[in-house]
Amino acid sequence: MSLPWICLISVPRSGTNQVSTVLNNFARIEVYLEWFRPLGPSFTTPEMVRRFSVLSGQSFRDHDDPAFGAWIHDNVDATLAELERSARPGSRAAMVKLFDDHLPRHDIQRHLFDRPGMHVLLVERTPIDTYISFAKARTVKKWINYDTTDVRPVLDVAHFFRWHSGKSDWFGWLDAEIARRGLPVARLHYDRDIAPGTDHTMQRLAEVLHGFGLPARLSARSHAIRALGRLETTPLRPLVRASGLPTQLGLDRQDQAETRADKVANWDEFCQAVRARDGSLDRFERFFTGQPGDERRAAASAR
């Protein structure tokens, strides 16, 4: 019998690794990460590489083997079926993460959104903060486990507008497709649901799972940690099975800088250029779906 799926959808630098790690601490949810990444699945294990080598009749070197990624993209349904077979006994649902460059949209429609039992969890962060975080990570070519506090990139206005246009189109397309199919959907916002900390994110995810009609019971270990009030300082259950994601201690804040001016080398010049082209920054303080961001945090960040 096929498992219900949760498709965790966003763009990079929106907090999806934290959401995945917290979700992995629910007892009957099997968490997979970026299996449809263009270069092949991220954070998977040698055992999963072996399983897919057997399934495909090929001999994949590791998760970065281009042939591995090519096979997955050519066989999306078979990939999801094999991930279901690899799930722990007693699993009641599985999650996979999806970004805008992972699969062609017709494949998303056919193999994910048309799949029975599909649920969508959208994660958003205000565009300007997402872009700053993206620019920092791109500068050092490090996406996890790296302190970017002292990295102050120079933002390119033309690139920012191109980036924002593409991401807005992605979220607009998602909203239309989800509504057209009547898919169960929930939304998490970085400032409201992720930034406050792991315990808050866990509570929000429990509400999401309950709304989806999926089990929201913590694993025995995670329940004990939470009862002791030590969730922020004790490692969550790491994604070490199919994902191989390293342990994270609570919310992994890669950037400790408080204001945007502290994060960016040319913040004042960038703002002037954006206002000259768009009139104001207001549009980029809103989520891609048009909903307002956390006004208090936006005001603090702009100082």
C-alpha positions as CSV (number, residue, x, y, z in Angstrom):
1,M,0.0,0.0,0.0
2,S,1.4,3.4,-0.9
3,L,2.2,5.9,1.8
4,P,0.6,9.3,2.0
5,W,3.2,11.9,1.0
6,I,4.1,15.4,2.2
7,C,5.8,17.5,-0.5
8,L,7.8,20.2,1.3
9,I,8.1,23.0,-1.2
10,S,10.0,26.3,-1.1
11,V,13.1,28.0,-2.4
12,P,16.6,27.7,-1.0
13,R,17.4,29.6,2.2
14,S,13.9,29.5,3.6
15,G,14.4,27.2,6.6
16,T,13.5,23.9,5.0
17,N,16.4,22.0,6.5
18,Q,15.2,23.0,10.0
19,V,11.6,22.0,9.1
20,S,12.8,18.6,7.8
21,T,14.9,18.0,10.9
22,V,12.1,18.8,13.2
23,L,9.6,16.8,11.2
24,N,12.0,13.8,11.4
25,N,11.3,13.7,15.1
26,F,7.8,12.6,14.6
27,A,7.5,8.9,15.1
28,R,5.8,7.7,12.0
29,I,6.9,10.3,9.4
30,E,9.8,9.2,7.1
31,V,11.8,12.2,5.9
32,Y,13.7,12.3,2.6
33,L,15.3,15.5,1.4
34,E,16.3,16.8,-2.0
35,W,16.0,13.6,-4.1
36,F,15.1,15.5,-7.2
37,R,18.0,17.9,-7.1
38,P,19.5,18.5,-10.6
39,L,22.9,17.0,-9.6
40,G,21.4,14.1,-7.8
41,P,20.0,13.4,-4.3
42,S,21.6,15.3,-1.4
43,F,22.4,13.8,1.9
44,T,21.6,10.2,1.1
45,T,23.4,7.2,2.4
46,P,25.6,4.4,0.8
47,E,22.8,1.9,1.6
48,M,20.3,4.0,-0.5
49,V,22.8,4.3,-3.3
50,R,23.2,0.5,-3.2
51,R,19.4,0.0,-3.3
52,F,19.0,2.2,-6.3
53,S,21.9,0.6,-8.1
54,V,20.1,-2.8,-7.7
55,L,16.8,-1.3,-8.8
56,S,18.2,0.4,-11.9
57,G,20.6,-2.3,-12.9
58,Q,23.4,0.2,-12.8
59,S,26.3,0.7,-10.4
60,F,26.2,4.2,-9.0
61,R,29.4,5.5,-7.5
62,D,27.8,7.6,-4.8
63,H,24.9,10.1,-4.4
64,D,26.8,12.6,-6.6
65,D,27.1,10.2,-9.5
66,P,25.5,12.0,-12.5
67,A,24.0,8.8,-13.7
68,F,22.2,8.4,-10.4
69,G,20.6,11.8,-10.7
70,A,19.7,11.2,-14.3
71,W,18.0,7.9,-13.5
72,I,15.9,9.5,-10.7
73,H,14.7,12.2,-13.0
74,D,13.8,9.7,-15.7
75,N,12.0,7.5,-13.1
76,V,10.2,9.7,-10.6
77,D,7.4,7.2,-9.8
78,A,9.9,4.3,-9.4
79,T,12.0,6.6,-7.1
80,L,9.0,7.4,-4.9
81,A,8.0,3.7,-4.7
82,E,11.5,2.7,-3.7
83,L,11.7,5.4,-1.0
84,E,8.4,4.0,0.3
85,R,9.9,0.5,0.4
86,S,12.9,1.8,2.4
87,A,10.7,3.4,5.0
88,R,10.9,2.2,8.6
89,P,8.3,-0.4,9.7
90,G,5.3,1.4,11.0
91,S,5.8,4.5,8.9
92,R,2.5,6.3,8.1
93,A,3.7,9.0,5.8
94,A,6.8,10.2,3.9
95,M,8.1,13.6,3.1
96,V,10.2,14.8,0.2
97,K,11.6,18.3,-0.4
98,L,11.2,20.2,-3.7
99,F,12.7,23.4,-5.0
100,D,11.9,25.3,-8.2
101,D,14.8,23.9,-10.1
102,H,14.4,20.2,-9.1
103,L,11.9,18.9,-11.7
104,P,10.1,20.2,-14.8
105,R,6.7,21.5,-14.0
106,H,4.9,18.8,-16.0
107,D,6.7,16.2,-14.0
108,I,5.6,17.8,-10.8
109,Q,2.0,17.8,-12.0
110,R,2.1,14.2,-13.2
111,H,4.2,12.5,-10.7
112,L,3.7,14.5,-7.5
113,F,0.6,16.6,-7.5
114,D,-1.5,13.9,-9.3
115,R,-0.2,11.2,-6.9
116,P,-2.9,9.9,-4.5
117,G,-2.5,10.9,-0.9
118,M,-0.3,14.0,-1.7
119,H,-0.2,16.8,0.8
120,V,1.7,20.1,0.2
121,L,3.6,22.0,2.9
122,L,4.8,25.4,1.6
123,V,7.5,27.3,3.5
124,E,8.1,31.0,2.8
125,R,10.4,33.7,4.0
126,T,10.3,37.3,3.0
127,P,12.0,37.7,-0.4
128,I,14.6,40.2,0.7
129,D,15.8,38.1,3.6
130,T,15.7,35.0,1.5
131,Y,17.9,36.7,-1.1
132,I,20.4,38.0,1.4
133,S,20.8,34.6,2.9
134,F,21.1,33.1,-0.6
135,A,23.8,35.7,-1.6
136,K,25.8,34.9,1.6
137,A,25.7,31.2,1.0
138,R,26.5,31.5,-2.7
139,T,29.5,33.7,-1.9
140,V,31.2,31.1,0.3
141,K,29.6,28.1,-1.6
142,K,28.4,26.7,1.7
143,W,24.7,25.9,2.3
144,I,24.8,24.2,5.8
145,N,27.1,24.0,8.8
146,Y,28.9,27.3,8.1
147,D,28.8,30.6,10.0
148,T,28.1,33.3,7.4
149,T,27.9,36.2,10.0
150,D,31.1,37.9,8.7
151,V,30.2,37.4,5.0
152,R,28.9,40.7,3.6
153,P,28.1,40.3,-0.1
154,V,27.6,43.1,-2.5
155,L,24.0,42.7,-3.8
156,D,23.4,43.1,-7.6
157,V,20.1,44.9,-8.2
158,A,19.5,43.5,-11.7
159,H,20.2,39.9,-10.4
160,F,17.8,40.5,-7.5
161,F,15.0,41.5,-9.8
162,R,15.5,38.5,-12.0
163,W,15.7,36.2,-9.0
164,H,12.5,37.7,-7.5
165,S,10.6,37.4,-10.8
166,G,11.5,33.7,-11.1
167,K,10.6,32.9,-7.5
168,S,7.3,34.8,-7.7
169,D,6.4,32.9,-10.9
170,W,7.2,29.6,-9.1
171,F,5.0,30.4,-6.1
172,G,2.2,31.7,-8.3
173,W,2.2,28.6,-10.4
174,L,2.2,26.4,-7.2
175,D,-0.8,28.3,-5.8
176,A,-2.7,27.8,-9.1
177,E,-1.9,24.1,-9.4
178,I,-2.7,23.4,-5.7
179,A,-6.0,25.2,-5.9
180,R,-7.0,23.5,-9.3
181,R,-6.4,20.1,-7.8
182,G,-7.8,20.9,-4.3
183,L,-4.7,19.5,-2.7
184,P,-4.4,19.6,1.1
185,V,-2.0,22.5,1.8
186,A,-0.4,24.2,4.8
187,R,2.0,27.1,5.0
188,L,4.8,27.8,7.3
189,H,6.5,31.3,7.5
190,Y,10.1,31.6,8.5
191,D,9.7,34.5,10.9
192,R,6.5,33.3,12.5
193,D,7.0,29.5,12.6
194,I,10.7,28.7,12.3
195,A,12.8,31.6,13.7
196,P,11.2,31.5,17.2
197,G,12.9,28.1,17.8
198,T,12.7,24.4,17.6
199,D,10.0,23.8,20.2
200,H,7.7,26.3,18.4
201,T,8.3,24.7,15.0
202,M,7.6,21.3,16.5
203,Q,4.2,22.6,17.8
204,R,3.3,24.1,14.4
205,L,4.3,20.9,12.6
206,A,2.1,18.9,14.9
207,E,-0.8,21.2,14.0
208,V,0.0,20.7,10.3
209,L,0.1,17.0,10.6
210,H,-3.1,16.9,12.5
211,G,-4.8,19.0,9.8
212,F,-3.6,16.6,7.2
213,G,-5.0,13.7,9.2
214,L,-1.5,12.2,9.7
215,P,0.1,11.0,12.9
216,A,1.6,13.8,15.0
217,R,3.2,11.7,17.8
218,L,6.8,12.4,18.7
219,S,9.3,9.7,18.8
220,A,10.0,8.4,22.3
221,R,13.4,10.1,22.4
222,S,12.1,13.4,21.2
223,H,9.1,13.3,23.6
224,A,11.5,12.8,26.5
225,I,13.8,15.6,25.4
226,R,10.8,18.0,25.1
227,A,9.5,17.0,28.5
228,L,12.8,17.9,30.0
229,G,12.6,21.3,28.5
230,R,16.0,20.7,26.7
231,L,14.9,20.7,23.1
232,E,16.9,23.8,22.2
233,T,20.2,22.4,23.5
234,T,19.8,18.7,22.8
235,P,20.4,17.2,19.4
236,L,17.3,16.3,17.5
237,R,17.1,12.9,15.9
238,P,19.4,13.4,12.9
239,L,18.4,12.5,9.4
240,V,20.8,9.7,9.1
241,R,18.8,7.0,7.3
242,A,17.9,7.9,3.7
243,S,18.9,11.5,4.0
244,G,22.2,11.4,5.9
245,L,21.8,15.0,7.0
246,P,24.1,15.7,10.0
247,T,22.7,16.3,13.5
248,Q,21.6,19.9,14.2
249,L,21.4,21.5,17.6
250,G,18.1,23.3,17.7
251,L,17.7,26.0,15.1
252,D,21.0,26.2,13.1
253,R,21.4,29.9,12.6
254,Q,24.2,30.4,10.1
255,D,24.0,34.2,10.2
256,Q,24.1,36.0,13.6
257,A,24.0,39.5,12.2
258,E,20.9,41.4,13.4
259,T,20.2,44.0,10.7
260,R,20.3,43.9,6.9
261,A,22.8,46.7,6.9
262,D,25.1,44.4,8.9
263,K,24.5,41.5,6.5
264,V,25.2,43.4,3.2
265,A,28.2,45.5,2.1
266,N,26.1,47.9,0.0
267,W,22.7,47.9,1.8
268,D,22.1,51.7,1.4
269,E,23.0,51.8,-2.2
270,F,21.0,48.6,-2.9
271,C,17.9,50.1,-1.3
272,Q,18.3,53.3,-3.3
273,A,18.6,51.3,-6.5
274,V,15.5,49.2,-5.7
275,R,13.4,52.3,-4.9
276,A,14.5,54.0,-8.1
277,R,13.3,51.0,-10.1
278,D,10.3,49.9,-8.1
279,G,9.3,52.8,-5.9
280,S,9.8,51.1,-2.6
281,L,10.9,47.9,-0.9
282,D,7.4,47.1,0.3
283,R,6.8,44.4,-2.4
284,F,9.9,42.5,-1.2
285,E,8.8,42.6,2.4
286,R,5.8,40.5,1.5
287,F,5.9,36.7,0.9
288,F,5.9,35.6,-2.7
289,T,2.2,34.8,-2.3
290,G,1.5,38.4,-1.5
291,Q,0.9,37.9,2.3
292,P,2.6,40.4,4.6
293,G,5.7,39.3,6.4
294,D,6.5,39.9,10.1
295,E,6.2,43.7,10.3
296,R,8.0,43.9,13.6
297,R,11.0,41.9,12.3
298,A,11.0,43.8,9.0
299,A,11.2,47.1,10.8
300,A,14.0,45.9,13.0
301,S,15.9,44.4,10.1
302,A,15.7,47.6,8.1
303,R,17.4,49.7,10.8
